[in-house]
Amino acid sequence: MAVPKRKTSPSRRNMRRAHHALKPNTYVEDTDTGELKRPHHIDLKTGTYRGRQVLTPKED
């Protein structure tokens, strides 16, 4: 079993964890409706994805 020879210092440990923080979600403006939506996701209100009708829109 591999065992570390030296203890990892807190500075080095925290440098490794510098990329672990969560980023806020990104949103893009929809070209048709102007609403904000997640990129690469289906718009559930209209049922479109990349300009094509994929789902039937929900009835309100």
Summary of the structure (lengths in Angstrom):
residues: 60
radius of gyration: 22.2
end to end distance: 60.7
largest distance: 64.0
contacts: 78
relative contact order: 0.12
helix: 17%
strand: 15%
